Amino acid sequence: PKLCVFDSNRMPLTDLHGNVLKDVIGQPLVLFDKKGKPVDRNGAPVFDSNGVSSTSQGFSPVENFRVTKLSPIDLFDAKGYPLTGKDGHVLLNPTGEPLVKFCRQGSEGLVLSDKDSGGVWDFKGIPVCSVLGKWVDQEGRPYRFFMRNGMPATDSKGRELYNIYGDSLLMRDACGRPVHVQDTFGVPISAYAFDGTLHPPSEVETFCYFKGRPMKLYNSKGLPLTDEDGRVLFDSFGNPLVRVDFHNNPLKCEEDSPLFDEKKFPLFCNPAKPIINMDGKPMLFYDKNKRPLTDRRGVPLVYASGILLLKFDDVGRPCGDQKGKSLCDVNGNEIFDQAFDATISPIANPAQLQISYCSKPGFVVYDRTGRPLTDNEGNALVNSDGTSLEFNVIKQKKKVLSQEFDSFGRPLFDRRNRNVYCHGKPIFNMFGQKLIDAFLEEENSTDYIRNGEFNNFGIPINDKYLRELYDEEGTPYCDKTGNPESREIRNCEGILLSVTDEDKIIKVPKDLASKLKAMSFAKDGLLLGIPKQFCLIPEEWVISNAQIDEEEPLPETDIHAHFTAKIRITTLSTHRALHELLAIFARKT
């Protein structure tokens, strides 16, 4: 049997081995009077486990040892009374109830509270758990913890702060004590001079609201700038992390980092620039009809009249379309749905349908209602389901676009004005099968392509240089990204890196030059229909450094004839550059 006594508050004065406990400053909690009877440090009677006073006849201050949970450090309550014995065993009250509650985290478990849901501290007064969600000292004053960079880890009430992903900013050791934090003067928590109850200098309670509701704001790293009540946080130097106006609305400051709300939406967006979320991803918005309101870079789209398709609220966040209806993501989730994610791109058609005739910077193609069909880089806009917008394309002056070919000489329209070859990938194959659902409205019967051969479906089968667009199986001569890929290129080894059409001066052996001229025919100042045996020409035929001067005749020798020609240069991953002869300019020699 071991000595086992309690004070009038039923707090143990001895550990489970019968050793007299000491308070936080090292004073013993049990003394013995002149008669040898135990009393507490104030001289008052002590009690046994049955509540019998040491002054009563039935007093029995002995108890058998009982194993309890071990704590690696000495624990104390708010009054400085010990909650663990000399060897770390958790103490029991007279009814056998442990004085410390543990949660189930870790192998040993972190301290949750004392038995009355109060706080628990170590011998230095450092808390090992929060009290009702707040980190406080033994007098109940909130602890203000700061990280080494001065950012707060607790708010003014001592509540733990969390980043936008829900992770606590407060790091804790194996015993549950905060670590790697400091007070407002930069004194680390492990130092004797640490005082976590000090507030930052010049701190004034300020709230941040939007339409009467508290705003939870974050910086670009996801760290909180306001607490859960919308109260503005201060760093350890006394600087507010958010500036507000007289109505407690957040203010945009040029020198400050971007602000984000709890949905990672940026505040104070510039309508002329990409809307980027906290993770650096462009935000893509759609209306309820799946139509895009931003381009693929996150830049808000604009009607031909100059009006934005997006609406922004008073703090510069996207909040609806021009009619005030809800924004949607690519999956149709509305902006306030929990599953809303504006960073997911649609599974779009190959090559994003870039159109060569609107690729000039700042030149946008609009439909008849003035709604944009392309961004200002020439990329066709794509609905959230991945289909392209209908190409009933007109300029701002209501004039129908009628350019016939893309930059590689491929026709853009068929006999019925349907666009068939956007700068990227063909929309139809030679059998008239649709690869992409994109049609022009067939109001105008004018044929854009005056010449060239068509199949039975009205689809052109040759480009402007009379080169074949499709193989025998109807597959277009291009790679998966839409780069031209002739039969000769398709059979070469290596990955196609780039394709460019350039004007070059070439020298051709005279005997071959005469055959080349004889087998081609002139049209619009060009020799077209280059025979297949001349499709790929040797690199030494190309005079790379020659300057083209249309007024000066090209030289002619007994061995070579010189021509100005259109050459298609295909670069492969095998460090090869292949030269295809597309056409020859008819000019003097």
C-alpha positions in Angstrom: 0.0 0.0 0.0 1.1 3.5 -0.8 0.3 6.9 0.7 -2.7 8.3 -1.2 -4.3 11.6 0.0 -6.3 14.4 -1.7 -7.0 18.1 -0.9 -10.5 19.5 -0.3 -11.0 20.0 -4.1 -10.4 16.2 -4.6 -7.0 16.9 -6.3 -4.3 14.3 -5.5 -1.4 15.3 -3.3 0.6 12.1 -3.9 1.4 10.1 -7.0 0.6 6.5 -7.5 3.8 5.4 -5.8 3.0 7.3 -2.7 5.5 10.1 -3.4 4.4 13.6 -2.3 3.7 15.8 -5.3 5.2 19.3 -5.8 3.5 22.3 -7.4 4.9 24.1 -10.5 7.5 26.0 -8.4 8.7 22.9 -6.6 6.9 23.2 -3.2 5.6 20.0 -1.7 1.8 19.7 -1.5 1.8 17.5 1.7 3.3 18.4 5.0 3.1 16.6 8.3 2.1 18.3 11.5 3.6 17.8 15.0 1.5 14.8 15.6 2.7 13.2 12.3 -0.6 13.6 10.5 -0.6 14.7 6.9 -1.9 18.2 6.1 -1.8 20.3 2.9 0.7 23.1 2.4 -1.8 25.6 4.0 -2.1 23.3 7.1 -5.6 22.2 6.2 -6.7 18.6 6.6 -6.3 16.2 3.7 -8.6 13.4 2.7 -8.4 9.8 1.7 -9.9 8.3 -1.5 -13.3 7.9 0.3 -13.4 11.6 1.3 -12.6 10.9 5.0 -10.7 13.8 6.6 -7.3 13.3 8.2 -8.9 14.6 11.4 -11.5 11.8 11.4 -11.1 8.4 13.0 -11.8 6.4 9.8 -9.1 8.2 7.8 -7.2 5.6 5.7 -4.5 7.3 3.6 -3.2 4.2 1.8 -4.1 2.7 -1.6 -2.7 0.0 -3.8 -0.6 1.1 -6.9 -2.6 1.2 -10.2 -1.0 1.6 -13.6 -2.2 4.6 -15.6 -1.2 6.3 -18.9 2.3 7.8 -19.0 3.2 11.3 -20.1 6.7 12.1 -21.2 6.6 15.5 -19.4 5.2 16.9 -16.2 1.7 18.3 -16.6 -0.1 20.9 -14.5 -3.5 22.5 -14.4 -4.4 26.2 -14.5 -3.7 26.6 -10.8 -0.3 25.0 -11.0 -1.4 21.7 -9.5 0.4 18.6 -10.9 -1.6 16.2 -13.1 1.2 13.6 -13.4 3.5 11.9 -10.9 7.3 11.7 -10.7 7.5 8.9 -13.3 5.0 10.4 -15.7 1.9 8.5 -14.6 -1.3 10.4 -14.9 -2.9 11.0 -11.5 -6.3 9.9 -10.5 -9.0 11.6 -8.4 -10.6 9.8 -5.5 -13.1 8.0 -7.8 -10.2 6.6 -9.9 -10.9 9.0 -12.8 -7.7 10.1 -14.7 -7.0 13.9 -14.4 -5.9 14.1 -18.0 -7.9 13.3 -21.2 -6.1 12.1 -24.3 -7.1 12.1 -27.9 -6.3 9.3 -30.2 -3.6 11.0 -32.3 -0.2 9.3 -32.4 1.0 6.1 -30.7 0.7 7.6 -27.2 -2.0 10.2 -27.9 -1.9 14.0 -27.5 -3.4 15.6 -24.5 -6.9 16.8 -25.1 -7.7 18.5 -21.8 -7.9 17.9 -18.1 -10.8 15.9 -16.8 -13.0 19.1 -16.6 -12.2 20.1 -20.2 -9.8 22.7 -19.0 -6.3 23.4 -20.2 -3.0 21.6 -19.4 0.4 23.1 -19.3 4.0 22.0 -18.8 6.3 23.2 -16.0 7.2 26.3 -18.0 3.6 27.3 -18.5 3.6 26.3 -22.2 0.2 24.8 -23.1 0.1 21.3 -24.4 -3.5 21.6 -25.6 -6.0 24.3 -26.5 -8.9 25.2 -24.3 -12.2 25.2 -26.1 -10.3 25.9 -29.3 -8.2 28.6 -27.9 -4.5 28.7 -26.9 -4.3 30.5 -23.5 -2.0 30.8 -20.6 -2.8 29.6 -17.1 -4.7 32.9 -16.4 -6.8 32.5 -19.5 -5.1 35.2 -21.6 -4.9 34.3 -25.3 -1.5 33.3 -26.7 -0.4 35.3 -29.8 1.9 32.9 -31.7 3.8 34.2 -34.8 5.9 32.3 -37.3 9.5 33.3 -38.0 8.5 35.6 -40.9 6.2 37.5 -38.6 3.0 36.0 -40.0 0.4 35.0 -37.2 -0.3 31.4 -36.3 -3.1 32.3 -33.9 -5.7 35.2 -34.0 -6.3 37.8 -31.3 -8.5 35.3 -29.4 -5.8 32.6 -29.4 -7.6 30.5 -32.0 -5.4 28.4 -34.3 -5.2 29.8 -37.9 -5.4 27.5 -41.0 -4.3 28.0 -44.5 -6.8 27.8 -47.4 -6.3 24.0 -47.7 -7.4 23.5 -44.1 -3.9 22.8 -42.6 -3.1 24.3 -39.2 -0.3 26.9 -39.2 0.7 25.8 -35.7 3.3 23.1 -35.5 3.4 20.9 -32.4 5.9 18.6 -30.8 5.2 15.0 -29.7 3.8 16.3 -26.4 1.4 18.7 -28.1 3.3 21.9 -27.3 3.6 24.6 -30.1 7.0 24.7 -31.6 8.8 27.0 -34.2 6.8 30.0 -33.0 7.7 33.2 -31.3 6.1 36.2 -29.5 5.6 39.6 -31.0 9.1 40.6 -30.2 10.6 37.6 -31.9 11.5 35.7 -28.7 11.1 31.9 -29.5 8.8 29.9 -27.4 11.6 27.8 -26.0 13.3 30.9 -24.4 12.8 31.9 -20.8 11.8 35.5 -21.9 9.0 34.3 -24.2 5.7 36.1 -23.5 3.0 34.9 -25.9 0.3 37.1 -24.3 1.8 40.3 -25.7 -0.2 41.9 -28.6 1.5 43.4 -31.7 2.2 47.1 -31.5 -0.4 49.4 -33.0 -2.9 46.6 -33.3 -6.4 48.0 -33.7 -9.4 45.7 -34.0 -10.6 46.1 -37.6 -13.0 44.0 -39.6 -13.3 43.2 -43.3 -16.8 42.8 -44.6 -18.5 42.4 -48.0 -22.2 43.3 -48.1 -22.4 42.9 -44.3 -20.7 39.4 -44.2 -17.2 38.7 -42.9 -14.6 38.0 -45.6 -12.1 35.2 -45.2 -9.1 36.4 -47.2 -5.8 34.8 -48.1 -2.5 35.8 -49.7 -1.0 34.1 -52.8 0.6 31.4 -50.6 -2.7 30.5 -49.0 -2.0 32.1 -45.6 -4.9 33.8 -43.9 -5.2 37.5 -43.8 -8.4 37.6 -41.7 -9.8 35.3 -39.0 -13.0 33.4 -39.2 -15.0 36.4 -38.0 -13.5 38.7 -40.7 -11.2 40.4 -38.2 -8.1 41.7 -39.9 -4.9 39.9 -38.8 -1.7 41.7 -37.9 1.9 40.5 -38.3 4.3 40.6 -35.3 5.5 44.1 -36.3 2.0 45.5 -36.0 1.2 45.8 -39.8 -2.4 44.9 -40.8 -2.4 42.2 -43.5 -5.4 43.7 -45.2 -6.3 47.4 -45.6 -10.0 48.4 -45.5 -11.9 51.6 -46.3 -14.3 53.4 -44.0 -17.1 50.9 -44.8 -14.8 48.0 -43.9 -14.5 46.8 -47.5 -11.0 45.6 -48.6 -8.8 48.0 -50.5 -6.5 47.2 -53.4 -3.0 48.4 -52.8 -0.5 48.2 -55.6 2.4 47.2 -53.4 0.5 44.4 -51.7 0.4 40.8 -53.0 -2.8 39.6 -54.6 -5.8 38.9 -52.4 -7.9 35.7 -52.7 -11.2 34.6 -51.0 -11.8 31.1 -49.6 -12.8 29.7 -53.0 -9.3 30.9 -54.3 -11.0 33.6 -56.4 -8.7 36.6 -56.8 -10.0 40.1 -55.8 -9.6 43.3 -57.9 -9.3 41.4 -61.2 -8.1 43.4 -64.2 -10.7 42.7 -67.0 -7.9 43.1 -69.6 -5.6 40.5 -68.0 -5.9 36.7 -67.3 -7.9 35.8 -64.2 -5.5 33.5 -62.3 -6.3 31.6 -59.1 -4.0 31.1 -56.2 -2.4 28.0 -57.7 -1.4 30.0 -60.8 -4.0 28.4 -63.0 -6.2 30.4 -65.4 -9.8 30.5 -64.4 -12.2 29.4 -67.2 -15.9 30.5 -66.8 -18.9 29.5 -68.9 -22.6 30.5 -69.0 -25.5 28.1 -68.5 -25.5 27.4 -72.2 -21.9 26.1 -72.0 -20.5 29.1 -73.9 -17.1 30.5 -72.8 -16.9 33.8 -71.0 -13.1 33.7 -70.8 -10.5 32.5 -73.3 -8.1 29.6 -72.6 -5.7 32.0 -70.8 -8.4 33.2 -68.4 -8.8 36.6 -70.1 -12.4 37.9 -70.0 -14.1 38.0 -73.4 -15.6 41.2 -74.8 -18.5 41.8 -77.2 -17.9 43.7 -80.4 -19.4 46.7 -78.7 -16.7 46.6 -76.0 -18.9 45.3 -73.2 -17.5 42.5 -71.1 -19.2 39.1 -71.1 -18.3 38.8 -67.4 -19.6 40.8 -64.5 -17.5 41.6 -61.5 -18.6 42.4 -57.9 -17.6 45.5 -55.9 -14.3 43.8 -54.9 -13.4 42.7 -58.4 -14.4 39.1 -58.3 -16.2 37.4 -61.3 -19.8 37.0 -60.1 -21.9 36.4 -63.2 -22.4 36.8 -66.9 -23.6 40.0 -68.5 -27.2 39.2 -67.7 -26.4 38.5 -64.1 -26.8 34.8 -64.3 -24.6 32.3 -62.5 -21.2 31.4 -63.8 -20.5 27.7 -64.4 -17.3 25.6 -64.7 -16.6 23.1 -67.5 -18.8 20.5 -65.8 -21.8 22.8 -65.5 -21.4 23.3 -61.7 -22.5 26.8 -60.7 -20.2 29.2 -58.9 -21.6 28.6 -55.5 -21.7 24.8 -55.8 -19.2 22.9 -53.6 -17.9 21.0 -56.7 -17.3 24.2 -58.7 -13.8 24.3 -60.2 -12.9 26.9 -62.7 -9.4 25.6 -63.4 -10.5 22.5 -65.4 -10.2 22.9 -69.2 -12.7 21.3 -71.6 -11.6 18.3 -73.6 -11.3 20.4 -76.7 -10.9 19.6 -80.3 -7.4 19.0 -81.6 -5.1 22.1 -81.9 -7.9 24.3 -80.4 -9.0 25.3 -83.9 -6.6 28.2 -84.5 -7.7 30.1 -87.5 -5.1 31.7 -89.7 -7.2 34.6 -91.0 -7.7 36.0 -87.5 -4.3 35.4 -86.0 -3.2 39.1 -86.1 -2.8 40.5 -82.5 -6.0 42.3 -81.4 -8.0 41.0 -84.4 -11.1 39.1 -83.1 -13.8 37.4 -85.1 -17.4 37.9 -83.9 -20.8 36.3 -84.8 -23.8 38.3 -85.9 -24.8 39.2 -82.3 -21.3 40.6 -81.7 -20.3 37.7 -79.5 -16.6 36.8 -80.0 -15.8 33.5 -81.7 -12.0 33.8 -81.3 -9.6 35.3 -78.8 -7.2 38.1 -79.8 -4.6 35.5 -80.6 -6.6 33.9 -83.3 -7.7 30.8 -81.3 -11.2 29.6 -81.8 -13.2 29.6 -78.6 -14.5 26.3 -77.3 -17.6 25.4 -75.4 -17.4 23.6 -72.1 -18.3 20.3 -73.8 -15.3 20.7 -76.1 -17.2 21.6 -79.3 -16.3 24.7 -81.2 -18.6 27.7 -81.6 -20.4 27.9 -84.9 -18.4 29.9 -87.4 -21.1 32.3 -88.7 -18.2 34.7 -88.7 -18.4 38.4 -89.5 -16.3 41.3 -88.9 -17.4 44.2 -86.7 -18.6 46.0 -89.9 -20.9 43.1 -90.7 -18.7 42.0 -93.6 -18.4 38.2 -94.1 -14.9 37.0 -94.0 -13.9 35.3 -97.3 -10.2 34.4 -97.2 -9.8 31.2 -99.0 -6.7 29.5 -97.6 -4.8 29.2 -94.3 -1.1 30.0 -94.0 -0.2 26.6 -95.4 -2.4 26.9 -98.5 -5.2 24.7 -97.2 -8.7 25.7 -98.2 -10.9 27.0 -95.4 -14.4 26.5 -96.9 -16.1 24.0 -99.1 -18.7 24.7 -101.9 -21.4 25.3 -99.3 -19.4 27.7 -97.2 -18.7 25.2 -94.5 -15.3 25.7 -93.0 -13.3 22.6 -93.6 -9.7 23.4 -92.7 -8.9 25.6 -89.7 -5.3 26.2 -89.0 -4.9 23.0 -87.0 -6.8 20.0 -88.2 -9.4 19.3 -90.9 -13.0 19.5 -89.9 -14.0 17.0 -92.7 -12.1 14.2 -94.3 -12.3 13.7 -98.0 -15.5 11.6 -97.7 -17.4 14.4 -96.1 -17.3 12.9 -92.6 -17.3 15.5 -89.8 -14.3 15.5 -87.5 -15.4 18.6 -85.6 -18.9 20.0 -85.4 -18.4 23.5 -86.7 -20.6 24.9 -89.5 -21.2 28.2 -91.2 -24.7 29.2 -91.5 -25.6 28.5 -95.1 -27.3 31.8 -95.9 -24.9 32.9 -98.6 -24.5 30.5 -101.6 -21.3 32.3 -102.9 -18.5 29.8 -103.4 -15.4 31.1 -101.5 -13.2 28.7 -103.3 -13.4 29.5 -107.0 -11.1 26.9 -108.3 -9.8 23.5 -107.3 -11.2 20.0 -107.2 -14.0 18.9 -104.9 -15.4 15.5 -104.1 -19.0 14.5 -104.2 -19.7 16.2 -100.8 -18.2 19.5 -102.0 -15.0 19.0 -100.0 -11.8 20.3 -101.6 -9.2 17.6 -102.0 -6.2 19.7 -103.0 -4.5 22.8 -101.5 -3.8 26.0 -103.4 -0.5 24.5 -104.7 -2.6 21.5 -106.0 -1.0 19.2 -103.4 -3.2 16.4 -102.1 -4.9 17.0 -98.8 -5.8 13.4 -98.1 -4.4 9.9 -98.6 -6.2 7.0 -100.3 -8.0 6.2 -97.1 -9.3 9.7 -96.6 -7.0 10.5 -93.8 -5.7 14.1 -93.9 -2.1 14.7 -94.5 -1.2 16.3 -91.1 0.0 15.2 -87.7 -2.2 15.1 -84.6 -1.5 18.8 -83.9 -2.5 19.9 -87.5 1.0 20.5 -88.9 1.1 19.6 -92.7 2.6 16.2 -93.3 3.0 15.1 -96.9 3.3 11.5 -97.9 7.1 11.8 -98.1 7.3 13.4 -94.7 5.0 10.8 -93.1 7.4 8.0 -94.1 10.5 9.7 -92.5 11.9 8.8 -89.1 11.6 11.2 -86.2 9.1 13.4 -84.6 7.8 16.4 -86.5 8.9 19.5 -84.6 8.0 22.5 -86.9 6.7 23.4 -90.3 7.2 26.7 -92.1 6.5 28.0 -95.6 9.2 30.3 -96.8 10.3 32.1 -100.1 13.8 31.0 -101.1 16.1 31.2 -104.1 16.9 27.7 -105.5 19.3 26.5 -108.1 18.2 23.6 -110.2 20.3 21.6 -112.7 19.4 22.8 -116.2 18.3 19.4 -117.5 15.9 19.0 -114.5 14.7 22.6 -114.7 13.4 22.2 -118.2 11.4 19.1 -117.1 10.1 20.9 -114.1 8.8 23.8 -116.2 7.3 21.4 -118.8 5.4 19.4 -116.2 4.0 22.4 -114.3 1.6 25.0 -115.4 1.4 28.7 -114.7 -1.4 30.4 -112.7 -1.4 33.8 -110.9 2.3 34.3 -111.4 3.2 30.8 -110.0 4.2 27.5 -111.5 1.9 25.0 -109.8 1.3 21.3 -109.9 5.0 20.4 -109.1 5.6 16.8 -110.2 6.0 14.2 -107.4 9.6 13.5 -108.3 10.4 17.1 -107.4 8.4 17.3 -104.1 11.5 16.7 -102.0 14.5 18.7 -103.2 18.1 18.4 -102.0 19.2 20.9 -99.3 22.1 22.1 -101.6 19.5 23.4 -104.1 18.5 26.0 -101.6 20.6 29.2 -101.4 20.0 30.1 -97.8 21.8 33.4 -97.7 20.5 34.8 -101.0 18.5 38.1 -100.7 15.3 38.1 -102.9 15.0 41.2 -105.1 12.0 41.1 -107.3 13.4 43.8 -109.7 16.8 42.1 -110.2 16.9 39.1 -112.7 18.3 35.9 -111.3 21.5 34.6 -112.8 21.7 31.7 -115.1 24.7 29.5 -115.8 25.5 26.7 -118.2 24.9 24.2 -115.3 22.1 25.7 -113.2 18.9 27.7 -113.6 17.9 29.9 -110.6 14.3 30.3 -109.4 12.5 32.1 -106.6 10.3 29.3 -105.0 8.0 28.6 -102.2 9.6 26.0 -100.0 8.0 24.1 -97.1 10.7 23.4 -94.5 9.9 20.5 -92.1 12.2 20.1 -89.1 12.4 16.6 -87.5 13.7 15.4 -84.1 16.5 13.6 -86.0 18.2 17.0 -86.6 17.0 16.8 -90.2 15.4 19.6 -92.2 13.4 18.5 -95.2 12.7 20.9 -98.1 9.5 20.5 -100.2 9.0 22.5 -103.4 5.5 23.9 -103.4 5.6 26.4 -106.3 7.9 28.5 -108.4 7.5 32.2 -109.0 7.5 33.1 -112.7 10.1 35.8 -113.2 13.0 36.9 -115.4 16.3 35.1 -115.3 
